Amino acid sequence: MTENHCHCHHDHHEDGEHASVYEQAFSKFDLHLHDEAVSNAVHALVEKHCAEYNTPEVKRSLLGTVELTTLKVTDSQESVLAFTEKVNRFADEHPDLPHLATICVYPNFAKIVSQSLEADQVEVACVAGGFPSSQTFIEIKTAETALAVHDGATEIDCVLNVGAFLSGDYETCADEIAEIKAAAGGCPLKVILETGALQTAVNIKKASILAMYAGADFIKTSTGKIEPAATLEAAYVMCQAIREYQQQSGRLVGFKAAGGIKTVDEAVQFYTVVRELLGVDFVNQGLFRIGTSRLANLLVSDILGEAVKPF
């Protein structure tokens, strides 16, 4: 019998009893998923209901879900400051419109955003924990998370250890999420599953379950760095997992779609999936988010009835 020394300061025996903890969790969920059936189901759902949600009210609601994101190699203190000031200006000029959910940046920009953000109720989200690959030491992941929070981040987005997950090392995945959550010090933690790398509906469902059991406050589709990024199929599976997890645990976890959502119509389709599977209260509680760098301008233009680029 071998021992696996993880970072939760306990020695875990790799025997059937311990390994089955994760399988026991999975066994409580419907994992009889077929990719083609999932695709057919979600597209039928969208086709049936999308038109009823393609309304000015929903588009205003969608604006309030936006995590305005800049995650570029060329980001700088100056560019992120200008980015934040656009959000401030928009809030001043359009007090009648919903505020954005967050500004999402790399952790080294938490301070500049938190110090310059004046728009009410807009959170400071940071990607941390070795984004976008999650391929670094857990000590680095937790330190980066803690530093971001220290500098003013109010939400943390981290990436599931996808390599470990695909290798069946669920313990490492869960332990890392729990440690990053602890380092976040009470700030909401969004766990990015990188669904394009997980590929199958069953893997996406298992990763969702694992992340939620490990303490995720939100589960998120993608980093935007791997194709395919956010898909309706992934959203459908993740929202089903959220619903089943709430039924079993009583805890409601949020959902964030991110990566490649470029049009208002696409955003309405994701809204349709979330609304139909999780209900209007889920959306109204701020538990639905969209991470984007370009959709916000299109939403504002649609709402105002004229082409504008506030961001």
ChimeraX commands (.cxc) that place a marker at each C-alpha (Angstrom):
marker #1 position 0.00,0.00,0.00 radius 0.5
marker #1 position 1.42,3.37,-1.02 radius 0.5
marker #1 position 0.84,6.69,0.60 radius 0.5
marker #1 position 0.14,9.85,-1.31 radius 0.5
marker #1 position 1.25,13.00,0.50 radius 0.5
marker #1 position -0.96,15.81,-0.68 radius 0.5
marker #1 position -1.03,19.38,0.54 radius 0.5
marker #1 position -3.94,19.04,2.94 radius 0.5
marker #1 position -1.51,17.76,5.62 radius 0.5
marker #1 position -3.07,14.32,5.83 radius 0.5
marker #1 position -1.66,11.03,4.63 radius 0.5
marker #1 position -4.09,9.37,2.26 radius 0.5
marker #1 position -3.89,5.62,1.73 radius 0.5
marker #1 position -4.54,4.76,-1.87 radius 0.5
marker #1 position -6.85,1.91,-1.04 radius 0.5
marker #1 position -10.28,1.18,-2.38 radius 0.5
marker #1 position -12.02,2.68,0.59 radius 0.5
marker #1 position -10.50,6.13,0.17 radius 0.5
marker #1 position -10.52,6.22,-3.62 radius 0.5
marker #1 position -14.20,5.37,-3.57 radius 0.5
marker #1 position -15.08,8.65,-1.83 radius 0.5
marker #1 position -15.12,10.36,-5.22 radius 0.5
marker #1 position -16.83,7.46,-6.99 radius 0.5
marker #1 position -19.46,7.50,-4.24 radius 0.5
marker #1 position -20.08,11.18,-4.96 radius 0.5
marker #1 position -20.34,10.54,-8.69 radius 0.5
marker #1 position -22.73,7.64,-8.13 radius 0.5
marker #1 position -25.34,10.02,-6.70 radius 0.5
marker #1 position -25.63,11.80,-10.05 radius 0.5
marker #1 position -26.98,10.87,-13.46 radius 0.5
marker #1 position -23.87,10.05,-15.49 radius 0.5
marker #1 position -25.67,8.14,-18.23 radius 0.5
marker #1 position -24.90,10.87,-20.72 radius 0.5
marker #1 position -24.34,10.53,-24.44 radius 0.5
marker #1 position -22.80,13.47,-26.25 radius 0.5
marker #1 position -25.13,13.33,-29.24 radius 0.5
marker #1 position -28.21,13.11,-27.01 radius 0.5
marker #1 position -27.01,16.09,-24.95 radius 0.5
marker #1 position -26.45,18.12,-28.10 radius 0.5
marker #1 position -29.89,17.24,-29.45 radius 0.5
marker #1 position -31.55,18.04,-26.12 radius 0.5
marker #1 position -29.96,21.45,-25.63 radius 0.5
marker #1 position -30.58,22.57,-29.20 radius 0.5
marker #1 position -34.22,21.46,-28.95 radius 0.5
marker #1 position -34.51,23.41,-25.68 radius 0.5
marker #1 position -33.03,26.54,-27.23 radius 0.5
marker #1 position -35.15,26.25,-30.36 radius 0.5
marker #1 position -38.30,25.90,-28.27 radius 0.5
marker #1 position -37.69,28.70,-25.74 radius 0.5
marker #1 position -35.12,31.14,-27.11 radius 0.5
marker #1 position -37.61,33.45,-28.82 radius 0.5
marker #1 position -39.51,34.09,-25.60 radius 0.5
marker #1 position -36.30,35.29,-23.93 radius 0.5
marker #1 position -35.16,37.49,-26.80 radius 0.5
marker #1 position -36.59,40.59,-25.13 radius 0.5
marker #1 position -35.32,44.01,-24.01 radius 0.5
marker #1 position -35.81,42.96,-20.38 radius 0.5
marker #1 position -33.61,39.88,-20.78 radius 0.5
marker #1 position -30.93,41.86,-22.61 radius 0.5
marker #1 position -30.81,44.33,-19.74 radius 0.5
marker #1 position -30.54,41.38,-17.37 radius 0.5
marker #1 position -27.69,39.97,-19.48 radius 0.5
marker #1 position -25.77,43.24,-19.16 radius 0.5
marker #1 position -25.79,42.68,-15.40 radius 0.5
marker #1 position -24.21,39.23,-15.86 radius 0.5
marker #1 position -21.18,40.52,-17.76 radius 0.5
marker #1 position -17.69,40.05,-16.34 radius 0.5
marker #1 position -15.82,42.52,-18.52 radius 0.5
marker #1 position -12.53,40.79,-19.12 radius 0.5
marker #1 position -9.05,41.69,-20.31 radius 0.5
marker #1 position -6.53,38.86,-20.21 radius 0.5
marker #1 position -4.02,39.84,-22.85 radius 0.5
marker #1 position -0.25,39.47,-22.99 radius 0.5
marker #1 position -0.13,43.21,-23.69 radius 0.5
marker #1 position -2.11,44.27,-20.59 radius 0.5
marker #1 position -0.32,46.96,-18.59 radius 0.5
marker #1 position -1.02,49.20,-15.63 radius 0.5
marker #1 position -1.96,51.95,-18.10 radius 0.5
marker #1 position -4.25,49.82,-20.25 radius 0.5
marker #1 position -6.03,48.26,-17.27 radius 0.5
marker #1 position -6.51,51.70,-15.70 radius 0.5
marker #1 position -8.06,52.96,-18.95 radius 0.5
marker #1 position -10.23,49.82,-19.05 radius 0.5
marker #1 position -11.47,50.48,-15.52 radius 0.5
marker #1 position -12.14,54.13,-16.23 radius 0.5
marker #1 position -14.40,53.14,-19.11 radius 0.5
marker #1 position -16.50,51.15,-16.64 radius 0.5
marker #1 position -16.63,54.15,-14.30 radius 0.5
marker #1 position -17.65,56.44,-17.16 radius 0.5
marker #1 position -20.36,54.04,-18.32 radius 0.5
marker #1 position -21.85,53.85,-14.82 radius 0.5
marker #1 position -21.90,57.66,-14.59 radius 0.5
marker #1 position -23.45,58.14,-18.04 radius 0.5
marker #1 position -26.03,55.33,-17.78 radius 0.5
marker #1 position -27.26,55.12,-14.18 radius 0.5
marker #1 position -30.53,53.67,-15.50 radius 0.5
marker #1 position -28.82,50.57,-16.92 radius 0.5
marker #1 position -27.75,47.53,-14.88 radius 0.5
marker #1 position -24.19,47.62,-13.59 radius 0.5
marker #1 position -21.69,45.07,-14.86 radius 0.5
marker #1 position -20.99,42.11,-12.60 radius 0.5
marker #1 position -17.19,42.38,-12.48 radius 0.5
marker #1 position -14.02,43.56,-14.10 radius 0.5
marker #1 position -11.87,40.45,-14.60 radius 0.5
marker #1 position -8.08,40.81,-14.86 radius 0.5
marker #1 position -4.80,39.07,-14.10 radius 0.5
marker #1 position -3.91,39.11,-10.37 radius 0.5
marker #1 position -1.10,41.65,-10.73 radius 0.5
marker #1 position -3.74,44.21,-11.75 radius 0.5
marker #1 position -6.02,43.71,-8.74 radius 0.5
marker #1 position -4.62,46.77,-7.00 radius 0.5
marker #1 position -4.99,49.20,-9.91 radius 0.5
marker #1 position -8.58,48.05,-10.53 radius 0.5
marker #1 position -9.63,48.07,-6.87 radius 0.5
marker #1 position -8.10,51.52,-6.32 radius 0.5
marker #1 position -9.60,53.11,-9.43 radius 0.5
marker #1 position -12.98,51.36,-9.70 radius 0.5
marker #1 position -15.77,53.75,-8.71 radius 0.5
marker #1 position -18.81,52.06,-10.27 radius 0.5
marker #1 position -21.08,50.78,-7.50 radius 0.5
marker #1 position -21.51,47.05,-6.99 radius 0.5
marker #1 position -18.99,46.02,-9.66 radius 0.5
marker #1 position -16.68,43.33,-8.25 radius 0.5
marker #1 position -12.96,42.87,-8.88 radius 0.5
marker #1 position -12.39,39.37,-10.25 radius 0.5
marker #1 position -8.92,37.92,-10.78 radius 0.5
marker #1 position -7.80,34.78,-12.54 radius 0.5
marker #1 position -5.34,33.06,-10.22 radius 0.5
marker #1 position -3.81,29.69,-9.49 radius 0.5
marker #1 position -1.61,29.38,-12.56 radius 0.5
marker #1 position -4.17,30.56,-15.12 radius 0.5
marker #1 position -4.77,29.42,-17.84 radius 0.5
marker #1 position -3.07,26.00,-17.62 radius 0.5
marker #1 position -3.12,25.38,-13.84 radius 0.5
marker #1 position 0.31,23.83,-14.37 radius 0.5
marker #1 position 2.31,25.05,-11.41 radius 0.5
marker #1 position 2.95,24.23,-7.76 radius 0.5
marker #1 position 0.01,24.36,-5.37 radius 0.5
marker #1 position 2.08,26.72,-3.21 radius 0.5
marker #1 position 2.22,29.14,-6.14 radius 0.5
marker #1 position -1.50,28.78,-6.77 radius 0.5
marker #1 position -2.43,29.62,-3.20 radius 0.5
marker #1 position 0.13,32.42,-2.89 radius 0.5
marker #1 position -1.11,34.03,-6.10 radius 0.5
marker #1 position -4.69,33.79,-4.87 radius 0.5
marker #1 position -3.85,35.31,-1.48 radius 0.5
marker #1 position -1.85,38.13,-3.08 radius 0.5
marker #1 position -4.72,38.96,-5.43 radius 0.5
marker #1 position -7.17,39.14,-2.53 radius 0.5
marker #1 position -4.71,41.22,-0.52 radius 0.5
marker #1 position -4.51,43.67,-3.42 radius 0.5
marker #1 position -8.28,44.04,-3.64 radius 0.5
marker #1 position -9.71,41.12,-5.61 radius 0.5
marker #1 position -13.21,40.30,-4.40 radius 0.5
marker #1 position -13.68,37.18,-6.55 radius 0.5
marker #1 position -11.21,34.53,-7.73 radius 0.5
marker #1 position -11.34,32.42,-10.89 radius 0.5
marker #1 position -9.05,29.36,-10.89 radius 0.5
marker #1 position -8.61,26.47,-13.30 radius 0.5
marker #1 position -9.26,22.83,-12.48 radius 0.5
marker #1 position -6.12,20.70,-12.64 radius 0.5
marker #1 position -7.33,19.14,-15.89 radius 0.5
marker #1 position -4.31,16.87,-16.31 radius 0.5
marker #1 position -4.82,15.36,-12.89 radius 0.5
marker #1 position -8.56,15.02,-13.51 radius 0.5
marker #1 position -8.12,13.19,-16.82 radius 0.5
marker #1 position -5.60,10.91,-15.09 radius 0.5
marker #1 position -8.25,10.00,-12.51 radius 0.5
marker #1 position -6.42,11.79,-9.70 radius 0.5
marker #1 position -9.57,13.34,-8.26 radius 0.5
marker #1 position -8.00,13.75,-4.85 radius 0.5
marker #1 position -5.38,16.20,-6.12 radius 0.5
marker #1 position -8.06,18.16,-7.97 radius 0.5
marker #1 position -10.30,18.42,-4.92 radius 0.5
marker #1 position -7.46,19.22,-2.52 radius 0.5
marker #1 position -6.16,22.02,-4.76 radius 0.5
marker #1 position -9.59,23.61,-5.11 radius 0.5
marker #1 position -10.08,23.44,-1.33 radius 0.5
marker #1 position -6.69,25.05,-0.69 radius 0.5
marker #1 position -7.26,27.82,-3.23 radius 0.5
marker #1 position -10.69,28.43,-1.69 radius 0.5
marker #1 position -9.08,28.76,1.74 radius 0.5
marker #1 position -6.49,31.18,0.34 radius 0.5
marker #1 position -9.29,33.27,-1.17 radius 0.5
marker #1 position -10.36,34.14,2.36 radius 0.5
marker #1 position -14.11,34.12,1.88 radius 0.5
marker #1 position -14.17,35.60,-1.61 radius 0.5
marker #1 position -16.33,33.65,-4.07 radius 0.5
marker #1 position -14.30,31.05,-5.98 radius 0.5
marker #1 position -15.12,30.21,-9.59 radius 0.5
marker #1 position -13.58,26.97,-10.83 radius 0.5
marker #1 position -12.93,26.86,-14.57 radius 0.5
marker #1 position -13.44,23.33,-15.88 radius 0.5
marker #1 position -11.91,23.98,-19.34 radius 0.5
marker #1 position -14.68,21.97,-20.94 radius 0.5
marker #1 position -13.02,21.98,-24.36 radius 0.5
marker #1 position -10.20,19.88,-22.90 radius 0.5
marker #1 position -12.60,17.61,-21.01 radius 0.5
marker #1 position -14.39,16.90,-24.31 radius 0.5
marker #1 position -17.18,14.56,-23.18 radius 0.5
marker #1 position -20.43,15.25,-21.37 radius 0.5
marker #1 position -19.57,12.63,-18.74 radius 0.5
marker #1 position -16.20,14.28,-18.01 radius 0.5
marker #1 position -17.84,17.71,-17.79 radius 0.5
marker #1 position -20.48,16.37,-15.38 radius 0.5
marker #1 position -17.86,14.66,-13.19 radius 0.5
marker #1 position -15.65,17.76,-13.13 radius 0.5
marker #1 position -18.65,19.88,-12.16 radius 0.5
marker #1 position -19.49,17.52,-9.30 radius 0.5
marker #1 position -15.89,17.39,-8.09 radius 0.5
marker #1 position -15.51,21.18,-8.15 radius 0.5
marker #1 position -18.76,21.74,-6.26 radius 0.5
marker #1 position -17.96,19.15,-3.59 radius 0.5
marker #1 position -14.52,20.75,-3.18 radius 0.5
marker #1 position -16.11,24.13,-2.42 radius 0.5
marker #1 position -16.55,26.00,-5.71 radius 0.5
marker #1 position -19.02,28.89,-5.47 radius 0.5
marker #1 position -19.33,28.99,-9.26 radius 0.5
marker #1 position -18.38,26.55,-11.98 radius 0.5
marker #1 position -17.18,28.12,-15.22 radius 0.5
marker #1 position -16.87,26.68,-18.69 radius 0.5
marker #1 position -13.59,27.89,-20.10 radius 0.5
marker #1 position -10.47,30.03,-19.97 radius 0.5
marker #1 position -11.08,31.25,-23.51 radius 0.5
marker #1 position -7.61,29.98,-24.39 radius 0.5
marker #1 position -8.69,26.52,-25.68 radius 0.5
marker #1 position -11.19,25.66,-28.40 radius 0.5
marker #1 position -13.98,24.84,-28.17 radius 0.5
marker #1 position -14.62,27.31,-25.37 radius 0.5
marker #1 position -18.14,27.89,-24.03 radius 0.5
marker #1 position -20.69,25.62,-25.71 radius 0.5
marker #1 position -24.40,25.19,-25.15 radius 0.5
marker #1 position -23.77,21.49,-24.54 radius 0.5
marker #1 position -21.32,22.23,-21.72 radius 0.5
marker #1 position -23.71,24.78,-20.22 radius 0.5
marker #1 position -26.55,22.25,-20.31 radius 0.5
marker #1 position -24.52,19.55,-18.54 radius 0.5
marker #1 position -23.11,21.98,-15.95 radius 0.5
marker #1 position -26.52,23.45,-15.15 radius 0.5
marker #1 position -27.95,19.94,-14.72 radius 0.5
marker #1 position -25.09,19.18,-12.32 radius 0.5
marker #1 position -25.79,22.38,-10.38 radius 0.5
marker #1 position -29.48,21.47,-10.07 radius 0.5
marker #1 position -28.76,17.91,-8.94 radius 0.5
marker #1 position -26.10,19.10,-6.48 radius 0.5
marker #1 position -28.50,21.59,-4.92 radius 0.5
marker #1 position -31.17,18.91,-4.57 radius 0.5
marker #1 position -28.70,16.72,-2.69 radius 0.5
marker #1 position -26.74,19.25,-0.65 radius 0.5
marker #1 position -29.03,22.26,-0.32 radius 0.5
marker #1 position -26.22,24.49,-1.61 radius 0.5
marker #1 position -26.72,26.48,-4.80 radius 0.5
marker #1 position -23.62,27.02,-6.95 radius 0.5
marker #1 position -23.37,29.67,-9.68 radius 0.5
marker #1 position -22.63,29.18,-13.39 radius 0.5
marker #1 position -20.33,31.22,-15.61 radius 0.5
marker #1 position -20.10,30.87,-19.37 radius 0.5
marker #1 position -16.88,32.28,-20.77 radius 0.5
marker #1 position -14.93,32.10,-23.99 radius 0.5
marker #1 position -16.16,32.82,-27.49 radius 0.5
marker #1 position -19.60,34.31,-26.76 radius 0.5
marker #1 position -19.50,37.02,-29.39 radius 0.5
marker #1 position -23.11,37.97,-30.18 radius 0.5
marker #1 position -26.24,39.01,-28.34 radius 0.5
marker #1 position -28.10,36.08,-29.88 radius 0.5
marker #1 position -25.54,33.63,-28.46 radius 0.5
marker #1 position -25.84,35.25,-25.04 radius 0.5
marker #1 position -29.63,34.86,-25.18 radius 0.5
marker #1 position -29.16,31.18,-26.02 radius 0.5
marker #1 position -27.00,30.64,-22.92 radius 0.5
marker #1 position -29.54,32.61,-20.87 radius 0.5
marker #1 position -32.26,30.28,-22.21 radius 0.5
marker #1 position -30.40,27.18,-21.01 radius 0.5
marker #1 position -29.77,28.66,-17.56 radius 0.5
marker #1 position -33.30,30.03,-17.17 radius 0.5
marker #1 position -34.97,26.79,-18.26 radius 0.5
marker #1 position -32.81,24.51,-16.11 radius 0.5
marker #1 position -32.27,26.68,-13.04 radius 0.5
marker #1 position -35.07,29.26,-13.06 radius 0.5
marker #1 position -35.44,33.02,-12.96 radius 0.5
marker #1 position -34.45,33.32,-9.30 radius 0.5
marker #1 position -31.04,31.85,-10.15 radius 0.5
marker #1 position -30.46,34.67,-12.62 radius 0.5
marker #1 position -31.89,37.33,-10.32 radius 0.5
marker #1 position -29.58,36.24,-7.47 radius 0.5
marker #1 position -26.53,37.03,-9.60 radius 0.5
marker #1 position -25.61,33.36,-9.99 radius 0.5
marker #1 position -25.37,33.52,-13.79 radius 0.5
marker #1 position -22.33,35.24,-15.28 radius 0.5
marker #1 position -20.87,35.70,-18.75 radius 0.5
marker #1 position -17.16,36.36,-19.14 radius 0.5
marker #1 position -16.47,38.41,-22.25 radius 0.5
marker #1 position -14.33,41.12,-23.75 radius 0.5
marker #1 position -16.59,42.10,-26.65 radius 0.5
marker #1 position -20.20,41.22,-25.89 radius 0.5
marker #1 position -20.78,44.18,-23.56 radius 0.5
marker #1 position -20.61,46.78,-26.34 radius 0.5
marker #1 position -23.05,44.77,-28.46 radius 0.5
marker #1 position -25.50,44.40,-25.56 radius 0.5
marker #1 position -25.40,48.12,-24.78 radius 0.5
marker #1 position -25.87,48.96,-28.45 radius 0.5
marker #1 position -28.86,46.63,-28.67 radius 0.5
marker #1 position -30.42,48.05,-25.50 radius 0.5
marker #1 position -29.91,51.67,-26.57 radius 0.5
marker #1 position -30.86,51.06,-30.21 radius 0.5
marker #1 position -27.67,52.65,-31.56 radius 0.5
marker #1 position -24.14,51.48,-32.22 radius 0.5
marker #1 position -21.96,52.50,-29.27 radius 0.5
marker #1 position -18.66,51.28,-27.84 radius 0.5
marker #1 position -18.49,52.35,-24.18 radius 0.5
marker #1 position -15.95,49.64,-23.42 radius 0.5
marker link #1:1,2 radius 0.2
marker link #1:2,3 radius 0.2
marker link #1:3,4 radius 0.2
marker link #1:4,5 radius 0.2
marker link #1:5,6 radius 0.2
marker link #1:6,7 radius 0.2
marker link #1:7,8 radius 0.2
marker link #1:8,9 radius 0.2
marker link #1:9,10 radius 0.2
marker link #1:10,11 radius 0.2
marker link #1:11,12 radius 0.2
marker link #1:12,13 radius 0.2
marker link #1:13,14 radius 0.2
marker link #1:14,15 radius 0.2
marker link #1:15,16 radius 0.2
marker link #1:16,17 radius 0.2
marker link #1:17,18 radius 0.2
marker link #1:18,19 radius 0.2
marker link #1:19,20 radius 0.2
marker link #1:20,21 radius 0.2
marker link #1:21,22 radius 0.2
marker link #1:22,23 radius 0.2
marker link #1:23,24 radius 0.2
marker link #1:24,25 radius 0.2
marker link #1:25,26 radius 0.2
marker link #1:26,27 radius 0.2
marker link #1:27,28 radius 0.2
marker link #1:28,29 radius 0.2
marker link #1:29,30 radius 0.2
marker link #1:30,31 radius 0.2
marker link #1:31,32 radius 0.2
marker link #1:32,33 radius 0.2
marker link #1:33,34 radius 0.2
marker link #1:34,35 radius 0.2
marker link #1:35,36 radius 0.2
marker link #1:36,37 radius 0.2
marker link #1:37,38 radius 0.2
marker link #1:38,39 radius 0.2
marker link #1:39,40 radius 0.2
marker link #1:40,41 radius 0.2
marker link #1:41,42 radius 0.2
marker link #1:42,43 radius 0.2
marker link #1:43,44 radius 0.2
marker link #1:44,45 radius 0.2
marker link #1:45,46 radius 0.2
marker link #1:46,47 radius 0.2
marker link #1:47,48 radius 0.2
marker link #1:48,49 radius 0.2
marker link #1:49,50 radius 0.2
marker link #1:50,51 radius 0.2
marker link #1:51,52 radius 0.2
marker link #1:52,53 radius 0.2
marker link #1:53,54 radius 0.2
marker link #1:54,55 radius 0.2
marker link #1:55,56 radius 0.2
marker link #1:56,57 radius 0.2
marker link #1:57,58 radius 0.2
marker link #1:58,59 radius 0.2
marker link #1:59,60 radius 0.2
marker link #1:60,61 radius 0.2
marker link #1:61,62 radius 0.2
marker link #1:62,63 radius 0.2
marker link #1:63,64 radius 0.2
marker link #1:64,65 radius 0.2
marker link #1:65,66 radius 0.2
marker link #1:66,67 radius 0.2
marker link #1:67,68 radius 0.2
marker link #1:68,69 radius 0.2
marker link #1:69,70 radius 0.2
marker link #1:70,71 radius 0.2
marker link #1:71,72 radius 0.2
marker link #1:72,73 radius 0.2
marker link #1:73,74 radius 0.2
marker link #1:74,75 radius 0.2
marker link #1:75,76 radius 0.2
marker link #1:76,77 radius 0.2
marker link #1:77,78 radius 0.2
marker link #1:78,79 radius 0.2
marker link #1:79,80 radius 0.2
marker link #1:80,81 radius 0.2
marker link #1:81,82 radius 0.2
marker link #1:82,83 radius 0.2
marker link #1:83,84 radius 0.2
marker link #1:84,85 radius 0.2
marker link #1:85,86 radius 0.2
marker link #1:86,87 radius 0.2
marker link #1:87,88 radius 0.2
marker link #1:88,89 radius 0.2
marker link #1:89,90 radius 0.2
marker link #1:90,91 radius 0.2
marker link #1:91,92 radius 0.2
marker link #1:92,93 radius 0.2
marker link #1:93,94 radius 0.2
marker link #1:94,95 radius 0.2
marker link #1:95,96 radius 0.2
marker link #1:96,97 radius 0.2
marker link #1:97,98 radius 0.2
marker link #1:98,99 radius 0.2
marker link #1:99,100 radius 0.2
marker link #1:100,101 radius 0.2
marker link #1:101,102 radius 0.2
marker link #1:102,103 radius 0.2
marker link #1:103,104 radius 0.2
marker link #1:104,105 radius 0.2
marker link #1:105,106 radius 0.2
marker link #1:106,107 radius 0.2
marker link #1:107,108 radius 0.2
marker link #1:108,109 radius 0.2
marker link #1:109,110 radius 0.2
marker link #1:110,111 radius 0.2
marker link #1:111,112 radius 0.2
marker link #1:112,113 radius 0.2
marker link #1:113,114 radius 0.2
marker link #1:114,115 radius 0.2
marker link #1:115,116 radius 0.2
marker link #1:116,117 radius 0.2
marker link #1:117,118 radius 0.2
marker link #1:118,119 radius 0.2
marker link #1:119,120 radius 0.2
marker link #1:120,121 radius 0.2
marker link #1:121,122 radius 0.2
marker link #1:122,123 radius 0.2
marker link #1:123,124 radius 0.2
marker link #1:124,125 radius 0.2
marker link #1:125,126 radius 0.2
marker link #1:126,127 radius 0.2
marker link #1:127,128 radius 0.2
marker link #1:128,129 radius 0.2
marker link #1:129,130 radius 0.2
marker link #1:130,131 radius 0.2
marker link #1:131,132 radius 0.2
marker link #1:132,133 radius 0.2
marker link #1:133,134 radius 0.2
marker link #1:134,135 radius 0.2
marker link #1:135,136 radius 0.2
marker link #1:136,137 radius 0.2
marker link #1:137,138 radius 0.2
marker link #1:138,139 radius 0.2
marker link #1:139,140 radius 0.2
marker link #1:140,141 radius 0.2
marker link #1:141,142 radius 0.2
marker link #1:142,143 radius 0.2
marker link #1:143,144 radius 0.2
marker link #1:144,145 radius 0.2
marker link #1:145,146 radius 0.2
marker link #1:146,147 radius 0.2
marker link #1:147,148 radius 0.2
marker link #1:148,149 radius 0.2
marker link #1:149,150 radius 0.2
marker link #1:150,151 radius 0.2
marker link #1:151,152 radius 0.2
marker link #1:152,153 radius 0.2
marker link #1:153,154 radius 0.2
marker link #1:154,155 radius 0.2
marker link #1:155,156 radius 0.2
marker link #1:156,157 radius 0.2
marker link #1:157,158 radius 0.2
marker link #1:158,159 radius 0.2
marker link #1:159,160 radius 0.2
marker link #1:160,161 radius 0.2
marker link #1:161,162 radius 0.2
marker link #1:162,163 radius 0.2
marker link #1:163,164 radius 0.2
marker link #1:164,165 radius 0.2
marker link #1:165,166 radius 0.2
marker link #1:166,167 radius 0.2
marker link #1:167,168 radius 0.2
marker link #1:168,169 radius 0.2
marker link #1:169,170 radius 0.2
marker link #1:170,171 radius 0.2
marker link #1:171,172 radius 0.2
marker link #1:172,173 radius 0.2
marker link #1:173,174 radius 0.2
marker link #1:174,175 radius 0.2
marker link #1:175,176 radius 0.2
marker link #1:176,177 radius 0.2
marker link #1:177,178 radius 0.2
marker link #1:178,179 radius 0.2
marker link #1:179,180 radius 0.2
marker link #1:180,181 radius 0.2
marker link #1:181,182 radius 0.2
marker link #1:182,183 radius 0.2
marker link #1:183,184 radius 0.2
marker link #1:184,185 radius 0.2
marker link #1:185,186 radius 0.2
marker link #1:186,187 radius 0.2
marker link #1:187,188 radius 0.2
marker link #1:188,189 radius 0.2
marker link #1:189,190 radius 0.2
marker link #1:190,191 radius 0.2
marker link #1:191,192 radius 0.2
marker link #1:192,193 radius 0.2
marker link #1:193,194 radius 0.2
marker link #1:194,195 radius 0.2
marker link #1:195,196 radius 0.2
marker link #1:196,197 radius 0.2
marker link #1:197,198 radius 0.2
marker link #1:198,199 radius 0.2
marker link #1:199,200 radius 0.2
marker link #1:200,201 radius 0.2
marker link #1:201,202 radius 0.2
marker link #1:202,203 radius 0.2
marker link #1:203,204 radius 0.2
marker link #1:204,205 radius 0.2
marker link #1:205,206 radius 0.2
marker link #1:206,207 radius 0.2
marker link #1:207,208 radius 0.2
marker link #1:208,209 radius 0.2
marker link #1:209,210 radius 0.2
marker link #1:210,211 radius 0.2
marker link #1:211,212 radius 0.2
marker link #1:212,213 radius 0.2
marker link #1:213,214 radius 0.2
marker link #1:214,215 radius 0.2
marker link #1:215,216 radius 0.2
marker link #1:216,217 radius 0.2
marker link #1:217,218 radius 0.2
marker link #1:218,219 radius 0.2
marker link #1:219,220 radius 0.2
marker link #1:220,221 radius 0.2
marker link #1:221,222 radius 0.2
marker link #1:222,223 radius 0.2
marker link #1:223,224 radius 0.2
marker link #1:224,225 radius 0.2
marker link #1:225,226 radius 0.2
marker link #1:226,227 radius 0.2
marker link #1:227,228 radius 0.2
marker link #1:228,229 radius 0.2
marker link #1:229,230 radius 0.2
marker link #1:230,231 radius 0.2
marker link #1:231,232 radius 0.2
marker link #1:232,233 radius 0.2
marker link #1:233,234 radius 0.2
marker link #1:234,235 radius 0.2
marker link #1:235,236 radius 0.2
marker link #1:236,237 radius 0.2
marker link #1:237,238 radius 0.2
marker link #1:238,239 radius 0.2
marker link #1:239,240 radius 0.2
marker link #1:240,241 radius 0.2
marker link #1:241,242 radius 0.2
marker link #1:242,243 radius 0.2
marker link #1:243,244 radius 0.2
marker link #1:244,245 radius 0.2
marker link #1:245,246 radius 0.2
marker link #1:246,247 radius 0.2
marker link #1:247,248 radius 0.2
marker link #1:248,249 radius 0.2
marker link #1:249,250 radius 0.2
marker link #1:250,251 radius 0.2
marker link #1:251,252 radius 0.2
marker link #1:252,253 radius 0.2
marker link #1:253,254 radius 0.2
marker link #1:254,255 radius 0.2
marker link #1:255,256 radius 0.2
marker link #1:256,257 radius 0.2
marker link #1:257,258 radius 0.2
marker link #1:258,259 radius 0.2
marker link #1:259,260 radius 0.2
marker link #1:260,261 radius 0.2
marker link #1:261,262 radius 0.2
marker link #1:262,263 radius 0.2
marker link #1:263,264 radius 0.2
marker link #1:264,265 radius 0.2
marker link #1:265,266 radius 0.2
marker link #1:266,267 radius 0.2
marker link #1:267,268 radius 0.2
marker link #1:268,269 radius 0.2
marker link #1:269,270 radius 0.2
marker link #1:270,271 radius 0.2
marker link #1:271,272 radius 0.2
marker link #1:272,273 radius 0.2
marker link #1:273,274 radius 0.2
marker link #1:274,275 radius 0.2
marker link #1:275,276 radius 0.2
marker link #1:276,277 radius 0.2
marker link #1:277,278 radius 0.2
marker link #1:278,279 radius 0.2
marker link #1:279,280 radius 0.2
marker link #1:280,281 radius 0.2
marker link #1:281,282 radius 0.2
marker link #1:282,283 radius 0.2
marker link #1:283,284 radius 0.2
marker link #1:284,285 radius 0.2
marker link #1:285,286 radius 0.2
marker link #1:286,287 radius 0.2
marker link #1:287,288 radius 0.2
marker link #1:288,289 radius 0.2
marker link #1:289,290 radius 0.2
marker link #1:290,291 radius 0.2
marker link #1:291,292 radius 0.2
marker link #1:292,293 radius 0.2
marker link #1:293,294 radius 0.2
marker link #1:294,295 radius 0.2
marker link #1:295,296 radius 0.2
marker link #1:296,297 radius 0.2
marker link #1:297,298 radius 0.2
marker link #1:298,299 radius 0.2
marker link #1:299,300 radius 0.2
marker link #1:300,301 radius 0.2
marker link #1:301,302 radius 0.2
marker link #1:302,303 radius 0.2
marker link #1:303,304 radius 0.2
marker link #1:304,305 radius 0.2
marker link #1:305,306 radius 0.2
marker link #1:306,307 radius 0.2
marker link #1:307,308 radius 0.2
marker link #1:308,309 radius 0.2
marker link #1:309,310 radius 0.2
marker link #1:310,311 radius 0.2
view
